């Protein structure tokens, strides 16, 4: 099943010929119909930047817990999400053990001028004074993620037979969430409880997720259309991209928002620790999302306002 999640080279899209862009869009359409996941290469983001983000972030997670606790927040906040605070599997309706991870979370912080919207969606991010280099490297990385995600949304539009700028009106001042997810080693977290994972089974909530991850025995798995868990393929040069629930609703289930999980730390690799860079792209907080009609959409969903929809999802996975 290693070919279930395909790898797509975006180079022809960026080269700009009509045939090349169409070919990439067709490949993306097929991947999102079948798997809801894909790898992308030819994205133009240097390995050096990704490595620099990861190395700097590891310095934060290596700080003593009382120091990290100065930045502690609940799920959806800006700062350190400590162990035990999040259980992604809860979103499926049954209580699950807390995820075996820590996160440092950032979100959109460019104010709109509307004090109510800004207080809810565009507060300033929090930067740990102990790692002053983190702000500069993450600001650079987030700018690149926004540009790449906008490009992916254009590819999605063309894949649906729509103008490349179709989704632009919904992305004028979008929200996003960026998580540095640190998965500690088994020797640190102890033996997992039954049904406990580094991240429990769930789907993402927004439009597209762009993930830079590390290989490991306790790594990412994808739930196939045949209801089988398979290891997601890994390519050090690629980003892993998957679709969120909002985009699946938007396309009337033409495309899949696929369940996935991150396995518990493995007993036969007790020193394995991993760090993932996860950019969840979303939409304008007040965007009204309505299912695209046939022939794009197969099923119809009630319209949702993105910010209200996200608020409900975050409440479901918050522990306590």
C-alpha positions in Angstrom: 0.0 0.0 0.0 3.0 2.3 -0.2 1.6 3.8 -3.4 -1.7 4.7 -1.7 -0.3 8.2 -1.0 1.2 9.4 -4.2 4.1 11.8 -4.6 3.5 14.8 -7.0 6.2 17.1 -8.4 4.9 20.7 -8.4 7.6 21.9 -10.8 5.4 21.9 -13.9 2.8 24.0 -12.0 5.4 26.7 -11.1 6.9 26.6 -14.6 3.5 28.0 -15.7 2.6 26.3 -18.9 -1.1 25.5 -19.3 -0.4 21.8 -20.0 1.9 21.5 -17.0 -0.4 23.2 -14.6 -3.3 21.1 -15.8 -1.3 17.9 -15.4 -0.4 18.7 -11.8 -4.0 19.7 -11.0 -5.3 16.4 -12.4 -2.8 14.4 -10.3 -3.9 16.3 -7.2 -7.5 15.7 -8.0 -6.9 12.0 -8.3 -4.9 11.9 -5.0 -7.5 13.8 -3.0 -10.3 11.6 -4.4 -8.5 8.4 -3.5 -6.5 9.1 -0.4 -7.0 12.6 0.8 -3.2 12.6 1.2 -0.2 13.3 -1.0 3.5 14.1 -0.9 4.7 17.2 -2.8 8.1 17.9 -4.2 9.3 20.8 -6.3 7.7 23.2 -3.7 10.7 25.5 -3.6 11.2 25.5 0.2 14.8 24.8 1.1 15.8 21.9 3.4 18.1 24.3 5.2 15.1 26.4 6.5 13.2 23.4 7.6 16.2 22.0 9.4 16.8 25.4 11.1 13.3 25.5 12.4 13.5 22.0 13.8 16.9 22.6 15.5 15.7 25.8 17.1 12.4 24.3 18.2 14.2 21.4 19.9 16.0 23.9 22.1 12.6 25.0 23.4 11.3 21.5 24.1 14.6 20.7 25.9 14.0 23.5 28.5 13.0 22.5 32.0 9.2 22.0 32.4 8.8 24.9 34.9 10.3 27.2 32.2 8.0 25.9 29.5 5.1 26.2 31.9 5.4 30.0 31.7 4.0 29.7 28.2 1.3 27.1 28.9 -2.0 27.5 27.2 -5.0 25.3 26.4 -5.7 23.9 22.9 -6.3 26.8 20.4 -4.1 29.2 22.4 -0.7 30.7 21.5 2.1 29.0 23.4 3.1 25.7 25.0 0.4 23.0 25.0 1.7 20.7 27.7 1.5 16.9 27.9 -2.0 15.7 28.8 -3.8 18.8 27.4 -5.1 17.3 24.1 -6.8 14.2 23.0 -7.4 14.3 19.2 -9.3 11.0 19.2 -12.1 12.6 21.3 -13.3 14.4 18.1 -14.7 11.0 17.0 -17.2 11.0 19.8 -15.6 8.6 22.4 -13.3 9.7 25.2 -9.7 8.6 24.5 -6.4 8.9 26.5 -4.5 12.1 26.1 -2.0 12.4 23.2 1.6 11.6 24.0 3.0 14.9 22.8 3.8 18.5 23.6 3.2 21.4 21.2 4.3 24.9 20.7 1.4 26.6 18.9 1.2 29.8 16.8 -1.7 31.3 14.9 -2.6 34.2 12.6 -1.6 37.4 14.3 -2.2 40.1 11.7 -5.1 42.3 13.2 -8.1 43.2 11.1 -9.0 46.4 13.0 -12.2 44.8 14.2 -11.6 44.5 18.0 -14.0 41.6 18.5 -12.5 39.6 15.6 -9.0 40.5 16.6 -9.5 39.4 20.2 -10.8 36.0 19.1 -8.7 35.2 16.0 -5.7 37.5 15.6 -4.0 38.0 19.0 -0.2 38.5 19.0 1.8 35.3 19.1 3.9 34.5 22.2 7.6 34.0 21.8 9.8 32.4 24.4 12.5 34.8 25.6 14.8 31.8 26.4 15.0 31.0 22.6 15.2 34.5 21.0 16.1 33.0 17.6 12.7 31.2 17.4 10.7 34.2 16.3 12.8 35.1 13.3 13.1 31.6 11.9 9.4 30.8 12.4 8.3 34.1 10.9 10.2 33.2 7.8 8.9 29.7 7.7 5.3 30.8 8.2 5.5 33.3 5.4 6.7 30.5 3.1 3.9 28.2 4.4 1.2 30.8 3.6 2.5 31.3 0.1 2.7 27.6 -0.5 -0.8 27.0 0.9 -2.3 29.7 -1.3 -0.6 28.0 -4.3 -2.1 24.7 -3.2 -5.6 26.3 -3.0 -5.1 27.6 -6.6 -4.1 24.1 -7.7 -7.3 22.8 -6.0 -9.4 25.3 -7.8 -8.0 24.2 -11.2 -8.4 20.6 -10.2 -12.1 21.2 -9.7 -12.4 22.9 -13.1 -12.7 26.4 -11.5 -10.7 29.5 -12.1 -7.3 29.5 -10.3 -8.4 32.4 -8.1 -11.8 30.8 -7.1 -10.9 30.4 -3.4 -9.1 33.8 -3.1 -12.3 35.6 -1.9 -12.4 33.2 1.1 -8.7 33.8 2.0 -8.4 37.6 2.3 -7.5 37.5 6.0 -7.4 33.8 6.8 -6.8 32.1 10.1 -4.2 29.3 10.4 -2.6 27.3 13.2 1.0 26.1 13.2 2.1 23.5 15.7 5.6 22.4 16.5 4.6 18.9 17.7 7.3 17.1 19.8 6.8 13.4 20.4 9.0 12.4 23.4 10.7 9.1 23.7 9.2 6.1 25.5 11.7 6.4 28.3 10.2 9.9 29.0 6.5 9.3 28.7 6.3 5.7 30.0 4.3 2.8 28.6 1.2 4.0 26.7 -2.3 3.3 28.0 -4.5 1.0 25.8 -5.6 3.1 22.9 -3.1 5.9 23.5 -1.1 7.4 20.7 1.2 10.2 20.0 -1.8 11.7 18.3 -5.1 9.7 18.3 -7.2 9.0 15.2 -8.8 12.1 13.8 -9.3 14.2 10.7 -8.0 17.8 10.3 -10.5 20.6 10.3 -9.5 23.3 7.7 -8.6 23.5 4.0 -5.1 22.0 3.5 -2.5 20.9 6.0 1.2 21.1 5.1 3.4 18.8 7.2 7.1 18.5 7.5 7.9 15.3 9.5 10.6 13.0 10.5 10.7 9.2 9.8 10.2 6.9 12.8 8.7 3.7 14.0 6.1 5.7 15.9 5.2 7.8 12.9 2.2 8.8 10.8 -0.4 6.3 9.6 -3.3 6.9 7.2 -6.7 5.1 7.2 -7.4 3.9 3.7 -10.8 3.7 1.9 -10.5 0.0 2.5 -10.5 0.7 6.3 -6.9 -0.3 6.8 -4.2 1.6 8.6 -1.0 2.0 6.5 2.3 3.8 7.2 2.5 7.1 5.3 5.4 7.1 2.9 8.3 9.4 3.7 10.6 11.5 1.5 13.0 13.9 3.2 12.6 16.4 0.3 8.8 16.3 0.3 6.0 17.8 2.4 3.1 15.6 3.3 -0.2 17.4 2.4 -3.7 16.4 3.4 -7.2 17.7 3.2 -9.3 19.0 6.1 -13.0 18.6 6.9 -13.9 22.0 5.6 -12.5 21.3 2.2 -14.3 17.9 2.1 -17.6 19.7 2.9 -16.8 22.4 0.4 -16.3 19.8 -2.4 -19.4 17.8 -1.4 -17.2 14.8 -0.6 -15.5 14.7 -4.0 -12.4 14.8 -1.9 -11.6 13.0 1.3 -10.7 14.3 4.7 -8.9 11.2 5.8 -8.4 9.9 9.3 -4.9 9.6 10.4 -2.9 9.0 13.6 0.6 9.1 15.0 1.6 5.8 16.6 2.7 5.5 20.2 6.4 5.5 20.9 7.7 2.1 20.1 8.9 -0.3 22.7 11.8 -1.5 20.5 13.0 2.0 19.9 12.8 3.6 23.4 15.0 6.5 22.5 13.0 7.6 19.4 11.8 11.2 19.7 10.3 13.0 16.7 9.5 16.6 15.9 6.9 17.6 13.3 6.1 21.0 11.8 2.4 21.2 11.1 0.8 24.1 9.2 -3.0 24.0 9.3 -4.3 26.4 6.7 -7.9 27.6 7.1 -10.1 30.4 5.7 -11.4 33.8 6.7 -12.9 33.5 10.2 -16.3 34.9 8.9 -16.3 33.0 5.6 -19.6 31.3 4.8 -18.7 27.9 3.2 -21.3 26.3 1.0 -21.0 23.0 -0.8 -20.1 23.4 -4.4 -22.9 22.0 -6.6 -22.8 19.1 -8.9 -20.9 18.0 -11.0 -18.3 18.9 -8.3 -20.2 18.0 -5.1 -21.7 14.6 -4.6 -23.3 15.3 -1.2 -24.7 18.6 0.1 -23.9 20.0 3.6 -25.6 22.9 5.5 -23.5 26.1 5.1 -21.1 26.8 8.0 -19.2 29.8 9.1 -15.6 28.8 9.4 -14.8 30.4 12.8 -17.9 28.8 14.4 -17.1 25.4 12.9 -13.5 25.5 14.2 -14.6 26.6 17.7 -16.7 23.5 18.0 -13.9 21.2 16.8 -11.3 22.6 19.2 -13.6 22.3 22.2 -14.0 18.6 21.4 -10.3 17.7 21.6 -9.5 19.8 24.7 -8.9 17.8 27.8 -10.4 19.2 31.1 
